[in-house]
Structures are given as C-alpha cells and as structure tokens.
Amino acid sequence: MFCLPLTLSMSDNADSIETISPTDAWSLMQTDPGVTLIDVRSDMEFLMIGHPRGAVNVPWIDAPDWVVNEHFVANVRKALLGKVSAKGRSSSPLLLICRSGNRSSDAAEVLLREGLTDVRIIASGFEGPLDDDHHRNTVAGWRFEGLPWEQC
C-alpha cells in the first residue's frame, strides 16, 4: 500500500492556510459557481452523519486501514475539473471541511504543497468542537450555524 509522504511539517504552511467561517463559505458558494466544497471525512461520516449541501466527498483517510488516501490529490483535481469561476480567475476557490477542522488542515497542507491555490478551511468543520458535555453541534460548525445539509 502506498502512502503520501507525510513527514507533515505542518507548521510552515499551516499559518498561511485561510480559514473561512461556515456562513461565509455558504455565501461564497451561492455567489461563485466555481467554488468546490470537498468534504474530507470518511465515506461513512459523509453518508451517515450528513454533509453540507453541494459537498463532494474525497476522504483524506478512510476505512478499513485509516491511512492517508494515496489518491487524495488526484481525486481533488478531478473534482475541480470543469469548474469555471464567476470572477474569471484562473483558479477557483477550494473549500475543505471535516468534522472539526483537523483533517482539513492536514489535507490543505498537502494540496498547497502539490500546487493548488486558493485553498480554504471551513472553521470548526461540520460538527464543531466538543462542548463541556462531550457533544458536538452545540458550539460551532456548519450544522450549528443552521446551514443546509443532507444525510443519506
């Protein structure tokens, strides 16, 4: 099995990755048809927990091995094919979302290293951080903000 070379020295690019709020991400998606929203969570999370309306699932890691998806960058590039930005830019915004923001950050780091530009992370992810009672969706995130989502 092949794994991406993940000696992830995340500190170099992590500070340069733009974070966007869930509400700003949804607004951008409504005004710019070139925006692509990639949900980097596992297939089961995407299907069973739900996902933002319009998201494309490209898992960063997934069952059964829970290792980095060796085809992640190629699959993201495929998802970007045919996107035309309403603003006439040469690259369209790429938004990443996961459960709470950690996997999105790791994925964004690799995408930037592989030459993609205008990569943004959706702050607090789909479910947000744990609250004091260890529950999600109560503090922040896509669902907390009441943004459109669907479940299979």
N, C-alpha and C positions, 0 to 999 in steps of 0.2 A: 504494500500500500504506500502511495506517495503522499507526503505531507508538504504543505508550503513551508519554505524556510522561515520558521518563526522564531528567530532569535529576536523577538519583538522588543527592540529598544524603543518602547512606546514614548519615551519622554521627549524625543526630538520633534516629532510631528504632532504629538497629541495636543500640544498647546495651540497649534495652528489650525486645527480642525474646528470649523464653525459649528456652533450649536444653535439650533433653531427651536423655538417653542412649538408645542403641538398646534396651537391655534394659528401661529404664523405659517407653519408648514401647510396646514389645510388651506389657508388663504392663498398661499403661493400655488398650490395645486389647482385652485379654482381659476386663477388668473393667467397661468402659464401652462399651456398644454404640453410643453416639452419636459415638464418635471416628471421624474421617475421616482417612485417610492418603493424601496426594497425593504422587505421585512426579513431580517437575517436570522430569525428564530427557527427552531426545528420545524419540520413538517407538522408534527403533532400539535405543537403550540399554535401554529398558524391556523390549523383546521379546528382544533377543539376549544382553544381559549378565545379565538377570534383574531381579527386583524383589521387594520384601517381599510375603509373602502378605497379601492383602487390600488392597493399594495400588491406587489409581485413577491412571491416567496422564493428567496435564494438563501438557503440555510448556510450560515457561517460554519457551524458544527451541527451534526445530526446523528441520530441513532443509526446503526447499533453501536458503532465504535466511538462516537463522540470525539472525533478528531476533526481538525480543520478540513473543510471541504476543498480538495485539491483542484476542483473546477470552479471555485467561487468567482474568481476574477473573470474568467471566460464567460460564466453564466450571467454575471452582471453586465458584461459588454453586450451579450446577446439581448438582454432586456432593454438595453439602451438603443438598439438598432431601430431606425425609423423615427426616432423622436426628433421633432422639429420644435425649436424654441420659438415662442411667440415674440421674443425680444430680438430675434435674429442673431443670437450668439452662436459661436462655433461649438460650444459645449452646453449641454442643458443641465440644470440642477439635478443632482442625485441626492435624494434624502434616504437616510438609513434609520431604521427603527428596530429595536429588540424589546425585551421585557422591561429593562430599566436603564439601559444605556451602555452597559459594559461591552457586550459583544459588538454593538455598533461602532464603538470606539476602536476596537481591535480591527474590525473589518475596514473601517475608513482608513486606518493607518496603512494597511496593505494596498488598498485601492489607490491611495495617493502615491505610494511608492511605485506602483505599476503605471503611473502616468495619468490617471484620471484626475480631472479637476472639478471644482465646484461641488465637492462632496460635503454634505452637512449631516449632522447627527440630530435626531429629534430628542430634545431634552426629556429626561425621565421615562423615555420609551413608551410602550403600550400600556403597561400596568403600573408604572411608577415604583418608587421605593417602598420598602416595608414600613408600616406605621408602628406605633409602640406596642400594638397587639399582634404584630407579625402578619398583618393583612396588607394586600396590595389594593390599588384602585381607590384609595381613600385620601391620598396625599397629593399626588401629581400624576401626570401621564395622559396619554391620548384618551383613554376611557374616562378618566377623572374629569377631563375638560368637556366631556359630553359630545365629542366629535364623532362623525359617522364611522361605524364599524360593522362588520358582519361576521357570522360564525357559520361553519358548515355543519 
